[in-house]
Amino acid sequence: TRYNMSASKICIKKSKEETAEASTEQASLVFVKRMMAVAVSSITYLRGIFPEDAYRSRYLEDLCIKVLREDCSAPGANKVVKW
C-alpha cells in the first residue's frame, strides 16, 4: 500500500493485488452465504419444518431448489432467513 499525504488529508491507494484480493474475498463471502441459505432451506424443506408457502422455487439448470422466502407468513421461517 502506498500513502500520499497532502496538507489536510491522507489518501491510501491500494495496489491492484489488494483490490483483487478484496473482490475475491467478497465474492467468496457471498458464495458461502448463498450455499448456507440453500443448505438450511433444503434441510428445513425436506424435514417439513415450515409450510410449503414459506419456500420459493429456484432453478439451477434442471434442478429445482426450494429456498426460504423473506416475506412469508411463518414467523419461524422469517427468523431463520434473518439469521
LINGI-V127127 format. One record per residue. N is the residue number from 1. PSI is psi as a letter, one per 20 degrees, with the letter a starting at -180 (999 if undefined). OMEGA is omega in radians with two decimals (NA if undefined). D_LAST is the distance of its C-alpha to the last C-alpha in Angstrom with 2 decimals. Layout:
# LINGI-V127127
[[N & PSI & OMEGA & D_LAST] [N & PSI & OMEGA & D_LAST]]
This chain:
# LINGI-V127127
[[1 & p & 3.09 & 35.41] [2 & q & -3.13 & 38.36] [3 & p & 3.02 & 38.82] [4 & p & -3.12 & 40.98] [5 & p & 3.01 & 42.12] [6 & a & -3.07 & 43.64] [7 & h & -3.02 & 45.23] [8 & i & -3.10 & 42.22] [9 & r & 3.09 & 39.07] [10 & p & 3.11 & 37.78] [11 & p & 3.11 & 36.40] [12 & p & 3.11 & 34.47] [13 & p & 3.13 & 34.98] [14 & q & 3.08 & 32.84] [15 & r & 3.14 & 34.62] [16 & h & -3.14 & 33.84] [17 & g & 3.14 & 32.49] [18 & h & 3.12 & 29.97] [19 & g & 3.12 & 28.83] [20 & g & 3.11 & 28.60] [21 & g & -3.14 & 26.60] [22 & g & -3.14 & 24.08] [23 & h & 3.08 & 23.72] [24 & g & 3.11 & 23.51] [25 & g & 3.12 & 20.82] [26 & g & 3.13 & 18.81] [27 & h & 3.11 & 19.48] [28 & g & 3.12 & 18.48] [29 & g & 3.11 & 15.06] [30 & g & 3.14 & 14.54] [31 & g & -3.13 & 15.97] [32 & g & 3.11 & 13.81] [33 & g & 3.13 & 10.54] [34 & g & 3.13 & 12.41] [35 & h & 3.08 & 13.70] [36 & g & 3.12 & 10.48] [37 & g & 3.12 & 9.55] [38 & g & -3.12 & 13.17] [39 & g & -3.13 & 13.28] [40 & g & 3.13 & 10.59] [41 & g & -3.14 & 12.09] [42 & g & 3.14 & 15.50] [43 & g & -3.12 & 15.25] [44 & h & 3.12 & 14.08] [45 & g & -3.10 & 16.76] [46 & h & 3.12 & 19.45] [47 & i & 3.09 & 19.02] [48 & k & -3.08 & 19.15] [49 & h & 3.13 & 16.23] [50 & q & 3.13 & 15.70] [51 & q & -3.10 & 18.68] [52 & h & -3.08 & 19.94] [53 & i & 3.07 & 19.37] [54 & i & -3.08 & 15.54] [55 & q & 2.98 & 16.02] [56 & q & -3.13 & 17.86] [57 & p & 3.04 & 20.18] [58 & q & -3.08 & 20.08] [59 & p & 3.04 & 23.12] [60 & n & -2.98 & 23.77] [61 & d & -3.12 & 27.54] [62 & j & -3.07 & 28.57] [63 & p & 3.10 & 25.33] [64 & p & -3.14 & 23.26] [65 & p & 3.08 & 19.53] [66 & p & -3.12 & 17.47] [67 & p & 3.13 & 14.06] [68 & p & 3.09 & 11.84] [69 & q & 3.05 & 12.86] [70 & h & -3.03 & 11.14] [71 & k & -3.12 & 14.23] [72 & r & -3.07 & 14.93] [73 & i & -3.13 & 16.57] [74 & o & -3.09 & 14.70] [75 & h & 3.11 & 12.65] [76 & h & 3.13 & 10.84] [77 & h & 3.10 & 9.94] [78 & h & 3.14 & 8.72] [79 & g & 3.13 & 6.36] [80 & g & 3.13 & 5.13] [81 & g & 3.14 & 5.42] [82 & h & 3.08 & 3.82] [83 & 999 & NA & 0.00]]
